[in-house]
Amino acid sequence: MLLFKIILAPVVIGLVTLAGRKWGPAVSGWLLGLPLNSAPILLFILLEQGADFTSRAALGSLLGIVAWAGFSLVYAYCCLRLRWWWCTLLGWLAYSLLAWLMLPVQLGRLWAYLLVCAVLALMTLAFPRTELPRLTLVHSRSELWLRMASASAMIVALTALARTLGPMASGILSAFPAYTTILAVFNHRQQPAAAVRVLKGLTAGLYTAATFLVVLSAALLRYGAVRSFVLAGVAALLVQSVSFLHVRNSA
């Protein structure tokens, strides 16, 4: 599992970075809406803890999306005025506060899904409006390697901490914006408007992760692991294709 996490994180962040170079920062953020972090974590939780524990953890991950989106919105506003380290700290503070507020929430899957979708809609509308200068963002090869190494370190640390928590807290922690932080910081260092585009694209794409998690949480109580992940994946891809229309129009 450790080897898988070490390999997965840099591959994901590398591919998303390359996509951002070709299609723009909004698309790279939108791709992070896929459950690239939570899905592998939930798979290994399933193998270690069983279907019932994982179903509850998936519900926790669903509610954790509120905190994830909160990080994105706070960072987007801060990056227009502050340096990247202040933006990161304030964004993580916003995530921690919202995650703490989500911990005692007890909602059925449908109501939790509707709550998350409503929050995402409001946050997407609340993003600052920016104009991205027609400049080519320069990404050196060393920067790409640094992004990939940072992603590995963050994911290994987060999943190690999650082992000591219960299903709800573990699920919320799996929604920690690890990949998001890395992309936001590296884009912010070159052009704050690019960071805003990444984070707004991400928030629009989080409907995909929400759909994946609510379907997975319900399916695990009725079907086996393989069918549950397939059903959740198909539902997520359908939503992702629809959200792409929004991102393409706003890119």
N, C-alpha and C positions, 0 to 999 in steps of 0.2 A: 504493500500500500504506500509506503514512504517513497519508494522508487517511482511509482505511478504518479504521485503528486509532484515530485521533483521534475518529471518529464512533462506532465500535462501542462503545468502552469506556463513555462516558457513557450511551449508550442502554441497555446491559446493566445497569449499576449503578442507573440510574434506574428501570427496570422492576422490578428485584428489590427496591428500596427501597419502591416503591408496593405490591408484593405483600406485603411485610412489614407495612406499615401496615394492610392489609385483613385478612390472615390470621394475622399474628403472626410473631415473629422466627424460630421454628423452620422455618416454611415458606420464609422468605427464604433461610435457610441451605441448606435442602434444594434450592432452585432452583440454588444455586451448584454443586451436584453435577453439573449438566449441564456438558459440556466447552465452556463459553462462552469460555474463554480459549485452551485448547490446540487446539481444532478449527480456528479461523481461522488460528492460527500454523502449524499443520501443513499447512493448505491452501496457504499461500504458500510454505512450504518445498518442498512437492510441485511447485509451478509453477517454482521456482528450481533445485531440486536433484535432482528425479526421484523415482521410486517407491521404489527400494532405500534411498536415504538417508532418505526420509520414513518408511518402514517401521521402520527402526531408531530413528528419532527418536520414533515413537509408542511403541515398547517402552520407551524412556527415560522418556517421559511417564508410562507406566504405573507404572514403579518410583518415579517422582517423587511419586506419590500417597501413598506411605508418609511422605515428608517433609512433604507438605502436611497430612496428618492429624496428624502430630507437632506442627506449628505450632498446630493447632486445640486439641489436648489441653493443651499447655503454656499457651497463652493462657487457656484456660478456667479452669485452676487459679489462675493468677497474677492474673486480673482480680478475684477475690474478695478479694484482699489488697493489690494494688499499683495504682499509677496506670497509665494507658493506655500511656505511652511506655515504661515498664519492661516491661510485658506484650508490647509489640510487639518490643522488642529481644530479650527472652528467647525469644519465639516464633520470630523470625527466626533466632536462634542455633540453636534446636532444628531448624528446617528445614534450615539450612546443614549441620549435623552429620549429619543423616540423609541428605541429598542426597549428601554426600561419601562416606558409607558405601555408598550405592547405586551410585556410579559404577563400581566394579570388578566389580559383580555380573554374572554371565553365566548367565542362565537362559533356557530355552525359553519361548515365549509362555504356554503353559498353566501351567507351574510359576510363572512370574512373576505370572500372574493369580491363582493360588491363594494365593500368598504375600501379595499385596496384600489379597485378601478376608479372609484370616485376621487380618492386622494390623488391618484396619478393624473387624472384629468385636470384637477385644480392646480396641481404643481406645474404641469406642462404649460398651462395658460399664464402662470405667474413668472415664468423665466424672463430675464431681462432680454431686451431686443438689442442685437449687436450687428454690426456690419463687418464681415470678414474681408480684410484687404486682399486684393488680388496679387498676393505674394506667394511664392512657393515655399512651403515650410521645409526646412532642411533637417533631415534625419540622418545622422552619421551612423556607420555600422557599429561603433562603440556604444552609441546611445541605445540602439536596438538590443544589444547584448545586456546592457545595464537594466533595461526594462524587463527582460526575460529573467535575469537573476533576481531582481526585486520581487517579481511575481512569485517565484519559487519560495523565497524566504517568507513572504507574507502568508502564503497558503499553508505551508508546513506548520508555521507557528499557530495559525488560527485553528486548524483541524486538531492539533495536539491539545489545545486548550479546550476544545469542544468535548473531548472525551470525558471530562470531569463533570459535565453539565447534564441536566435532564433533557427530554425530547424537545420541549418548547424552547428552552434557552439555546440548545444546540442548533435547532432549526433557525432561530433568529440570527445566531452567530454566523450561520452559513450564508446569510445575506449580507455579511460585512462587505463593504465596497472595496475589496482589495484590488482587483483589476481596474476598477473605475478610478481609484486614487492614482494609480500609476499612469494611466492615460491622461487624466486631468492634469497632473503635475507636469508631465513632459510637454503637453501642448501649451499649458499656461506659460511655461518658461520661454516659449517662442512667441506666442501670440494669445493673449487672454481671450479674444473673441473665438479662437479655435477651441479653447477649453469649454467655453459656453456651448458651442455647437456640439461637442462631444457629449456633454452632460444632458443637454436637451434631447439629443438623439437617443441616449440611453433611457431617459425617462419615458419617452414614447415607446421604446422597445420593451419596457418592463411588463407590459400587458402579456407578453409572451411567457415570461418566467412565471407570472401569476397564474396563467392558464395551465401551464405544465404542472405546477405544484398542487393546484386544487384538484386536477384530474388524477394525479398520482396519489394524493392522500386518500381519495375516495376509492380508487381502483385497487389499492393494496389490500383493502379489507374484503375484496371479493375475488380477485384474480391472483395469479402467480406473479412473480417478479418480472418476468420477461414481458408478459402481456400488459402489465401495468405501465411499464416504462415505454412500451411501444405506443399504447393509447395516449399517454401523456405527451409523448414526442410528436405524434401526428396532430393532436389538438394545438400544441404550441406552434408548429410550423404553419398551420392555417392562420393563426392570429398574427404570426410574424410577417406573413405575406401581405396581410391587410395593413399592418402598421408601416410597412415599407412605403406605401403610397404617401403617408403623411410625411415621412422623413425625406422622401425624394422631392416633395413639393416645397419643403422648408429648407433644403440643403443649399 
